């Protein structure tokens, strides 16, 4: 199994904070430039760019405004270029056509996306039972912990369930959005600087089931985490599917 390093809380890498620091830095530069030009204005000293003449105060004011606006436009353009460049790579060609995405959470609309799937030689009802018995996840999928479910039936997820848990060591507040027994399960997940949607699709075959799981994420922490560890989410879900396969096939008497 792939060895994953999940790193620190992605909220510490919040890109919004970085941009705010850049904004303040540019503002300080503009302020210093304004002070210099204001001093020239007050002293009515010649500006070196205009030899042997004293620059008109109105011209100096115009120069201050023009330079400040120019710096601000440059800063905005740089930030926008950074937004375009600093995005996780999404393998959109892997996205399943059979997934039901909520508005704003389709792979094309989000900051991060990952697709995983596996064949499991077990009936759909066995696989489904392992997925909805969320309280048991930590016993067989170690990237989950502290699962607490409300509106549940004996620790099982239901159509209106809300649950809190930890994954990658981070606390997540989740609520079930799609619940079609033995076929579809999807939930929203909210954390610090991240809004995600995780979905499962069980496709019955003649000799077992193809199981697809996909997740999309939005938010500055999602961007930072997936840039810092681009394989972490894929590896975790691959691990989850492999554990689900072993557990389900054992329950079905295949091992």
N, C-alpha and C positions, 0 to 999 in steps of 0.2 A: 504494500500500500504506500502511496506517495506520502512523504514526510512533509507536512505543512508547517510553515512558520507564520503565525497569524499577526504578530507585531503588536504595537500599542494601539490605544484607542484612536480611531481615525478622526475624532473630533479635535484632537491635538493638532491635526494637519489641516484644519478648516481653511479652505482657500479664501473664504470671505474675510477672514482675519488678515491673511497675507495682503489681500487687495486693499483693505482699510489702512494698513501700515504704509503701503505705497502711496496712497492718497495723501496721507499726512506728510510724508516725506516731500512730495511734490509741492504741497501747500507751503511747507517751510522754505523750499527753494524760491517759490514765487514771492514769499514775504521778504526774504533777504534781498532779492533783486529790486523789489519795490522800495526798500529802505535806501539802497544805494542810489537809485534814480531820484528819490525824493530829496536826498541830501544834495545832489547836483542841482535840483530845482531851487532848493532853499538858498544855496550859495550862489546861484546864477553863474555857475562855472561852465566853461566850454566843454562840450562833449567831444572826445578825441576823434570820433567818427566824422565830425564837422569842423575842420581846422579853421582857425583865425576868426571864428564867429561864435557868439553866444546863442545857444539854441533857444528859440521861443518857448516859454513855459507851456503853452498849449501843445506844442510838438512833443515836449517831454511827457506830458500826461498821455498823449496818444501812443507814444512809444511804450510806456508802462502797460497800458491796456493791451496793446497788440502782442507784446511779449508774453504777458500773463495768459492771454487766450491761446496763443500758440503752444505754450507749454502744456496747458490743460488739454487741448485737443490731442497733442502727442501722447500724453499720459492715457487718455481714454482709448486712443487707437491701439496703444501697446497692450492695454488690459484686454481689449476685445480680441486682439490677435492671440494673446495667451489663452483666452477661453477657447478659441478655435483649436489651438494646438494641443492644449492639455486636457484631452478627453481619453477615457479608456477605450481600447479597441473592442469593437463589438462584432462578433461573427454572425451577422444577420442572416446569412445564407443557411444557418443551422436552425433557425426558428421554425417551430412546428406550425403548420397551417391550421391545426385543430385546437389550438389553445384559445380560450376565451379571456381576452384581456380587458380590464376595466379602463374607462376613459383616462388617458394620460399615462398609462403604464405599458403600452405596447413597446416592443423592442426598439422601434424606430424613434419613439418619443422620449426615451429615457437616457440617463447618463451611463448606465452599465447594464449589461445583459449577459446571461450565461445559459447554455443548454446542455443537458446531460440525459442520457437514456441507456437502458439496459434491458435485456430479455430475462424474465424470471419464469422458471418452470414450476409454476404454482397457480392455483385458481385466483381469480380477481378478488374474491371475498377474503381470501387469506392475506393477500397484499394489502387490501383496504383496511382490514382489522389492525394490522401493524401500524399503518399510517395514522389512523384516528385514535389509537391508544397512545395519545401524546405523553401521558404521564410516564409511560415506559420508555420513551425515547432514550433518556440518559443511560439505560441499562445496555443498550446495543449500539447507540450512536453517541460517541463521547464528545462530539462538538455541540452537544445540547446539554443544558443543565437547568435546574430550578424551575421546571415547568409547573405553572399554576393555572388551572382552568376555571373559569366561571361559566355558569349556564351549561354545565356539562352533566353527562350521565356516567357516574363512576369513573371519572378521569378520561372520558372519551370526548373527542371533538364532536360537535353537532352543528347544525345549520346556522345557529346564532352565537356560537361560542366565542368568547374573548379569552385570551390567555397571555400570560407574561412568561418569559423564559430568557435564557442566555444562550447566545451562539457566538462563536469566536471570542467568548469571554465578555461580550457586550450585552447589556439588558435590552430586550425588545418587547414592545407592546403589540400584540397581534390580535386580529379579529377575522373570523372566517367570513369569506365573501361568496364562495361557490362550494356547494356540497351536493354532489350527485353520487349516491352510494355505489361503491364498486367501480366508479368511473372517473369522477372529477373531484378534486379538492384544491381550493385556493384560499389564501389569506393575505391580508395586508400586514406589514410589519413596520413599525415606527421606532426609530432610535434617535440619538443625538445627531442632527444634521443629515438624517437619511430617512427616506420613505421608500419602502420596497413592496413588491408583490411576488409571492412564491406560489407556484401552481404545480399540481400533479395531474397526470393523465394516464389512466390504465386502459390499454387497448388489448382486448382479448383475442388470442390466436387459437388455432386448433390444438396446440401442444403447450400452451402457457400464455404469458402476457408480455407485451412490450410496455415498459413503464418509462414515461417521459417526465422529467421535471425541469422547469425553467424558472428563472428569477430575473426581474428587472429592478433597478434602483435609481432613485433620484436624490439629489442633494449634494452639498459640498463634501460631506464626509464620505459619501459613496464614491465620488470622483477621486478624492485623495487616497482612499483605501485601495481602490482597484488600480490606480496608477502605481502605488507603492508595492502592491502584491497582486499583480495581474492574474495569477493562477489560483489564488487562494480560494475564491468562491467556486471555481470549477472543481478544484481538487476536493473541497469539502463535500460538494454534492455527489461527486463520483464515489467518495467514501461512503456517503449516506446510502446511495443506491446499492453498492456492493454489500453493505451490511444488511440492507433490506432483502436482497436476493438470498443470502445465506439463511437469514431468519425465516423467510417465507418458504423456501424450499425444504428446510428442516421440518417446519410445521406441516407441510404437505407430504412428508414421508419420502422425500427425494434424496435424502442423505442418511 
